[in-house]
């Protein structure tokens, strides 16, 4: 008799456990140095069980990366909905990025170190999502220039410099001594804006509340609709 199929919610839950352990193993040993057997030992899932959920180590890396980028992109698009002021959009982008990756430092490190490891269709699909994420940041920067609050800098250089600032926080951020996402986002956004704005002394939005607090209030209002 054929084995009964695993219910979809249970299957997804088990797959997420496997992906978390795979991300940790890839971070510790590097993608090339890690094996499926290492992930089996870490997750407690047998080799046969692993291959019931994934076909290869390459697919594991793809699933980790595509899930991460799709999640952070969806959160950003949702948070930007209805926001018109470009500097506020920039602050939201920075907070969204840092808030996610401070909660997922292993994934942040993995994306930084294994950016070139994916191949073929897997690489193409992840790059498409990453490209859309960067496009949103470029659009925000262009809106700032259109509003007359940004210097005539190369948009690509400016935006990728911002991502460079954010993406390496995992190398130095310590939760016990460094700011949480709200305050850290304000600091990094402020440093970036200080460099790109056209002599505007106060780069803060009209509301003094951090972007994280504004986002939580906006999401709470949306939940009550």
VEXSEMAR-123817 format. One record per residue (C-alpha): residue number from 1; residue in three letters; x, y, z. Coordinates in steps of 0.02 Angstrom, whole numbers, always signed. Example, Ala and Ser with C-alpha at 12.3 -4.5 7.8 and 13.67 -1.06 7.14 Angstrom:
// VEXSEMAR-123817
1  ALA  +615  -225  +390 .
2  SER  +684  -53  +357 .
This chain:
// VEXSEMAR-123817
1  UNK  +0  +0  +0 .
2  UNK  +64  +176  -38 .
3  UNK  +110  +283  +111 .
4  UNK  -18  +414  +157 .
5  UNK  +32  +589  +101 .
6  UNK  +89  +714  +232 .
7  UNK  -38  +854  +261 .
8  UNK  +20  +1016  +179 .
9  UNK  +32  +1121  +341 .
10  UNK  +133  +984  +426 .
11  UNK  +243  +967  +273 .
12  UNK  +276  +1154  +267 .
13  UNK  +318  +1157  +453 .
14  UNK  +443  +1014  +434 .
15  UNK  +519  +1097  +281 .
16  UNK  +544  +1260  +378 .
17  UNK  +635  +1163  +515 .
18  UNK  +749  +1085  +384 .
19  UNK  +784  +1255  +306 .
20  UNK  +829  +1333  +474 .
21  UNK  +954  +1195  +510 .
22  UNK  +1021  +1201  +332 .
23  UNK  +1051  +1389  +347 .
24  UNK  +1145  +1363  +510 .
25  UNK  +1253  +1224  +437 .
26  UNK  +1291  +1326  +280 .
27  UNK  +1344  +1472  +390 .
28  UNK  +1457  +1366  +498 .
29  UNK  +1539  +1263  +361 .
30  UNK  +1509  +1364  +205 .
31  UNK  +1398  +1303  +64 .
32  UNK  +1537  +1206  -22 .
33  UNK  +1598  +1128  +140 .
34  UNK  +1427  +1073  +201 .
35  UNK  +1346  +909  +155 .
36  UNK  +1169  +841  +158 .
37  UNK  +1229  +721  +293 .
38  UNK  +1281  +871  +400 .
39  UNK  +1106  +943  +381 .
40  UNK  +1030  +774  +423 .
41  UNK  +1129  +766  +585 .
42  UNK  +1087  +946  +631 .
43  UNK  +900  +933  +596 .
44  UNK  +875  +756  +660 .
45  UNK  +792  +710  +496 .
46  UNK  +857  +554  +411 .
47  UNK  +940  +564  +241 .
48  UNK  +791  +475  +165 .
49  UNK  +676  +596  +254 .
50  UNK  +772  +747  +188 .
51  UNK  +760  +686  +10 .
52  UNK  +573  +671  +35 .
53  UNK  +569  +861  +51 .
54  UNK  +713  +919  -59 .
55  UNK  +808  +854  -208 .
56  UNK  +980  +929  -182 .
57  UNK  +1091  +1043  -78 .
58  UNK  +1072  +1173  -216 .
59  UNK  +883  +1169  -194 .
60  UNK  +903  +1194  -6 .
61  UNK  +1005  +1352  -34 .
62  UNK  +879  +1412  -162 .
63  UNK  +732  +1386  -44 .
64  UNK  +820  +1481  +96 .
65  UNK  +862  +1628  -17 .
66  UNK  +697  +1639  -112 .
67  UNK  +596  +1629  +50 .
68  UNK  +702  +1766  +129 .
69  UNK  +692  +1887  -17 .
70  UNK  +507  +1857  -52 .
71  UNK  +466  +1885  +132 .
72  UNK  +564  +2046  +150 .
73  UNK  +497  +2110  -17 .
74  UNK  +316  +2073  +27 .
75  UNK  +336  +2157  +197 .
76  UNK  +412  +2311  +116 .
77  UNK  +278  +2328  -16 .
78  UNK  +143  +2311  +116 .
79  UNK  +226  +2441  +230 .
80  UNK  +248  +2566  +87 .
81  UNK  +66  +2556  +36 .
82  UNK  -14  +2727  +51 .
83  UNK  +149  +2817  +98 .
84  UNK  +183  +2968  -13 .
85  UNK  +332  +3059  +64 .
86  UNK  +495  +2990  -10 .
87  UNK  +604  +3019  +144 .
88  UNK  +477  +2923  +248 .
89  UNK  +482  +2784  +119 .
90  UNK  +671  +2777  +136 .
91  UNK  +657  +2761  +325 .
92  UNK  +528  +2623  +306 .
93  UNK  +643  +2528  +186 .
94  UNK  +789  +2539  +307 .
95  UNK  +685  +2485  +457 .
96  UNK  +605  +2341  +360 .
97  UNK  +775  +2277  +306 .
98  UNK  +859  +2290  +475 .
99  UNK  +710  +2227  +574 .
100  UNK  +700  +2068  +470 .
101  UNK  +885  +2030  +468 .
102  UNK  +916  +2067  +651 .
103  UNK  +784  +1935  +685 .
104  UNK  +864  +1818  +556 .
105  UNK  +1053  +1845  +572 .
106  UNK  +1096  +1673  +506 .
107  UNK  +1002  +1706  +344 .
108  UNK  +1083  +1877  +332 .
109  UNK  +1257  +1803  +346 .
110  UNK  +1214  +1665  +223 .
111  UNK  +1150  +1787  +92 .
112  UNK  +1305  +1895  +112 .
113  UNK  +1429  +1751  +95 .
114  UNK  +1341  +1633  -26 .
115  UNK  +1275  +1762  -149 .
116  UNK  +1361  +1678  -297 .
117  UNK  +1330  +1495  -251 .
118  UNK  +1163  +1471  -339 .
119  UNK  +1162  +1414  -519 .
120  UNK  +1045  +1404  -668 .
121  UNK  +859  +1428  -643 .
122  UNK  +877  +1440  -455 .
123  UNK  +996  +1587  -473 .
124  UNK  +886  +1671  -603 .
125  UNK  +730  +1663  -495 .
126  UNK  +817  +1734  -342 .
127  UNK  +897  +1872  -444 .
128  UNK  +727  +1924  -511 .
129  UNK  +661  +1949  -334 .
130  UNK  +821  +2038  -279 .
131  UNK  +810  +2150  -432 .
132  UNK  +633  +2203  -387 .
133  UNK  +690  +2242  -210 .
134  UNK  +832  +2353  -272 .
135  UNK  +715  +2434  -399 .
136  UNK  +601  +2492  -258 .
137  UNK  +750  +2572  -170 .
138  UNK  +803  +2657  -333 .
139  UNK  +626  +2721  -359 .
140  UNK  +626  +2795  -184 .
141  UNK  +792  +2881  -216 .
142  UNK  +729  +2952  -381 .
143  UNK  +573  +3015  -291 .
144  UNK  +686  +3104  -167 .
145  UNK  +782  +3185  -309 .
146  UNK  +619  +3232  -395 .
147  UNK  +561  +3315  -234 .
148  UNK  +723  +3414  -229 .
149  UNK  +789  +3338  -68 .
150  UNK  +927  +3227  -139 .
151  UNK  +1092  +3271  -218 .
152  UNK  +1125  +3228  -400 .
153  UNK  +1217  +3070  -354 .
154  UNK  +1227  +2912  -456 .
155  UNK  +1069  +2821  -396 .
156  UNK  +1146  +2648  -411 .
157  UNK  +1300  +2697  -310 .
158  UNK  +1194  +2783  -177 .
159  UNK  +1070  +2640  -157 .
160  UNK  +1197  +2499  -159 .
161  UNK  +1302  +2595  -33 .
162  UNK  +1150  +2599  +80 .
163  UNK  +1126  +2412  +62 .
164  UNK  +1311  +2389  +98 .
165  UNK  +1289  +2482  +262 .
166  UNK  +1141  +2375  +311 .
167  UNK  +1198  +2204  +251 .
168  UNK  +1354  +2195  +357 .
169  UNK  +1273  +2238  +524 .
170  UNK  +1279  +2054  +570 .
171  UNK  +1469  +2066  +581 .
172  UNK  +1464  +2189  +726 .
173  UNK  +1288  +2202  +797 .
174  UNK  +1271  +2133  +974 .
175  UNK  +1095  +2129  +1043 .
176  UNK  +1155  +2155  +1222 .
177  UNK  +1241  +2321  +1185 .
178  UNK  +1187  +2389  +1016 .
179  UNK  +1023  +2476  +968 .
180  UNK  +869  +2376  +921 .
181  UNK  +798  +2387  +745 .
182  UNK  +698  +2548  +772 .
183  UNK  +844  +2650  +839 .
184  UNK  +972  +2569  +724 .
185  UNK  +863  +2607  +572 .
186  UNK  +851  +2790  +624 .
187  UNK  +1040  +2799  +642 .
188  UNK  +1081  +2718  +475 .
189  UNK  +944  +2811  +382 .
190  UNK  +1008  +2973  +460 .
191  UNK  +1187  +2940  +405 .
192  UNK  +1130  +2898  +229 .
193  UNK  +1014  +3048  +217 .
194  UNK  +1148  +3165  +285 .
195  UNK  +1255  +3116  +136 .
196  UNK  +1122  +3127  +0 .
197  UNK  +1009  +3271  +51 .
198  UNK  +1032  +3445  -21 .
199  UNK  +1087  +3538  +135 .
200  UNK  +928  +3502  +233 .
201  UNK  +987  +3505  +413 .
202  UNK  +847  +3405  +495 .
203  UNK  +827  +3241  +402 .
204  UNK  +696  +3170  +520 .
205  UNK  +517  +3151  +464 .
206  UNK  +387  +3267  +544 .
207  UNK  +339  +3131  +667 .
208  UNK  +474  +3099  +795 .
209  UNK  +420  +2920  +818 .
210  UNK  +539  +2791  +741 .
211  UNK  +486  +2708  +579 .
212  UNK  +454  +2545  +672 .
213  UNK  +324  +2626  +785 .
214  UNK  +238  +2706  +638 .
215  UNK  +235  +2540  +545 .
216  UNK  +160  +2449  +694 .
217  UNK  +23  +2580  +710 .
218  UNK  -14  +2572  +523 .
219  UNK  -25  +2382  +528 .
220  UNK  -138  +2390  +681 .
221  UNK  -255  +2509  +589 .
222  UNK  -256  +2394  +438 .
223  UNK  -299  +2245  +547 .
224  UNK  -451  +2339  +613 .
225  UNK  -521  +2378  +441 .
